[in-house]
Amino acid sequence: MANDIVIAQTTSDNEDQAKSLARGAVESKLAAGVHIDSPITAFYWWKNQVETAQEWRISYMTTTDRLPALEAWLHEKHPYDVPQWITLPVTGGSEAYLSWVSEETAQD
């Protein structure tokens, strides 16, 4: 079961946008749940210079089956030209929790 669950992450420079990206994914059954971390400071290269920004990290709990649809949805909704998009495999966890993620993202 754990091999079927992933955590996908992106960031937003706007708290309301982060909440919208979180709620939309859950309402669309693309993620069972989403965590938004309080503002973090990001440093990154953009257009040949180092930028600094306050961002909110958004972590989606989903399945490998729903991941492509979640990624497509995110790229459609996200305002960044190049949004962060990384996935982290879940290698273990509570069987009840992992089952919940699978059940909540199951396609009807």
Contacts in CASP RR format, 6 or more apart in sequence:
PFRMAT RR
TARGET T0000
AUTHOR 0000-0000-0000
METHOD contacts of the structure
MODEL  1
MANDIVIAQTTSDNEDQAKSLARGAVESKLAAGVHIDSPITAFYWWKNQV
ETAQEWRISYMTTTDRLPALEAWLHEKHPYDVPQWITLPVTGGSEAYLSW
VSEETAQD
1 95 0 8 1.000
1 98 0 8 1.000
1 99 0 8 1.000
1 102 0 8 1.000
2 90 0 8 1.000
2 91 0 8 1.000
2 92 0 8 1.000
2 93 0 8 1.000
2 98 0 8 1.000
3 64 0 8 1.000
3 89 0 8 1.000
3 90 0 8 1.000
3 91 0 8 1.000
4 63 0 8 1.000
4 64 0 8 1.000
4 65 0 8 1.000
4 98 0 8 1.000
4 102 0 8 1.000
5 61 0 8 1.000
5 62 0 8 1.000
5 63 0 8 1.000
5 64 0 8 1.000
5 90 0 8 1.000
5 98 0 8 1.000
5 101 0 8 1.000
5 102 0 8 1.000
6 62 0 8 1.000
6 63 0 8 1.000
6 64 0 8 1.000
6 67 0 8 1.000
6 87 0 8 1.000
6 88 0 8 1.000
6 89 0 8 1.000
6 90 0 8 1.000
7 59 0 8 1.000
7 60 0 8 1.000
7 61 0 8 1.000
7 62 0 8 1.000
7 87 0 8 1.000
7 88 0 8 1.000
7 90 0 8 1.000
8 31 0 8 1.000
8 59 0 8 1.000
8 60 0 8 1.000
8 62 0 8 1.000
8 67 0 8 1.000
8 70 0 8 1.000
8 71 0 8 1.000
8 74 0 8 1.000
8 85 0 8 1.000
8 86 0 8 1.000
8 87 0 8 1.000
8 88 0 8 1.000
9 57 0 8 1.000
9 58 0 8 1.000
9 59 0 8 1.000
9 60 0 8 1.000
9 84 0 8 1.000
9 85 0 8 1.000
9 86 0 8 1.000
9 87 0 8 1.000
9 88 0 8 1.000
10 21 0 8 1.000
10 57 0 8 1.000
10 58 0 8 1.000
10 74 0 8 1.000
10 78 0 8 1.000
10 83 0 8 1.000
10 84 0 8 1.000
10 85 0 8 1.000
11 18 0 8 1.000
11 40 0 8 1.000
11 42 0 8 1.000
11 55 0 8 1.000
11 56 0 8 1.000
11 57 0 8 1.000
11 58 0 8 1.000
11 83 0 8 1.000
11 84 0 8 1.000
12 18 0 8 1.000
12 21 0 8 1.000
12 55 0 8 1.000
12 56 0 8 1.000
12 58 0 8 1.000
12 78 0 8 1.000
12 79 0 8 1.000
12 80 0 8 1.000
13 53 0 8 1.000
13 54 0 8 1.000
13 55 0 8 1.000
13 56 0 8 1.000
14 56 0 8 1.000
15 36 0 8 1.000
15 39 0 8 1.000
15 56 0 8 1.000
17 79 0 8 1.000
18 36 0 8 1.000
18 56 0 8 1.000
18 58 0 8 1.000
19 36 0 8 1.000
20 77 0 8 1.000
21 34 0 8 1.000
21 58 0 8 1.000
21 74 0 8 1.000
21 77 0 8 1.000
21 78 0 8 1.000
22 33 0 8 1.000
22 34 0 8 1.000
22 36 0 8 1.000
22 58 0 8 1.000
22 60 0 8 1.000
23 34 0 8 1.000
24 30 0 8 1.000
24 77 0 8 1.000
25 31 0 8 1.000
25 33 0 8 1.000
25 34 0 8 1.000
25 60 0 8 1.000
25 70 0 8 1.000
25 73 0 8 1.000
25 74 0 8 1.000
26 32 0 8 1.000
26 33 0 8 1.000
26 34 0 8 1.000
28 73 0 8 1.000
29 66 0 8 1.000
29 104 0 8 1.000
29 105 0 8 1.000
29 106 0 8 1.000
29 107 0 8 1.000
29 108 0 8 1.000
30 60 0 8 1.000
30 62 0 8 1.000
30 66 0 8 1.000
30 69 0 8 1.000
30 70 0 8 1.000
30 73 0 8 1.000
30 105 0 8 1.000
31 60 0 8 1.000
31 61 0 8 1.000
31 62 0 8 1.000
31 66 0 8 1.000
31 70 0 8 1.000
31 105 0 8 1.000
32 61 0 8 1.000
32 62 0 8 1.000
32 100 0 8 1.000
32 101 0 8 1.000
32 102 0 8 1.000
32 103 0 8 1.000
32 104 0 8 1.000
32 105 0 8 1.000
33 60 0 8 1.000
33 61 0 8 1.000
33 101 0 8 1.000
33 104 0 8 1.000
34 58 0 8 1.000
34 59 0 8 1.000
34 60 0 8 1.000
34 61 0 8 1.000
35 58 0 8 1.000
35 59 0 8 1.000
35 61 0 8 1.000
36 56 0 8 1.000
36 57 0 8 1.000
36 58 0 8 1.000
36 59 0 8 1.000
37 56 0 8 1.000
37 57 0 8 1.000
37 58 0 8 1.000
37 59 0 8 1.000
38 56 0 8 1.000
39 54 0 8 1.000
39 55 0 8 1.000
39 56 0 8 1.000
40 54 0 8 1.000
40 55 0 8 1.000
40 56 0 8 1.000
40 57 0 8 1.000
41 52 0 8 1.000
41 53 0 8 1.000
41 54 0 8 1.000
41 55 0 8 1.000
42 51 0 8 1.000
42 52 0 8 1.000
42 53 0 8 1.000
42 54 0 8 1.000
42 55 0 8 1.000
43 50 0 8 1.000
43 51 0 8 1.000
43 52 0 8 1.000
44 50 0 8 1.000
44 51 0 8 1.000
44 53 0 8 1.000
45 51 0 8 1.000
60 70 0 8 1.000
61 101 0 8 1.000
62 70 0 8 1.000
62 101 0 8 1.000
62 105 0 8 1.000
63 101 0 8 1.000
63 102 0 8 1.000
63 105 0 8 1.000
65 105 0 8 1.000
65 107 0 8 1.000
66 105 0 8 1.000
66 107 0 8 1.000
67 87 0 8 1.000
71 85 0 8 1.000
74 83 0 8 1.000
74 85 0 8 1.000
75 83 0 8 1.000
75 85 0 8 1.000
90 98 0 8 1.000
92 98 0 8 1.000
END
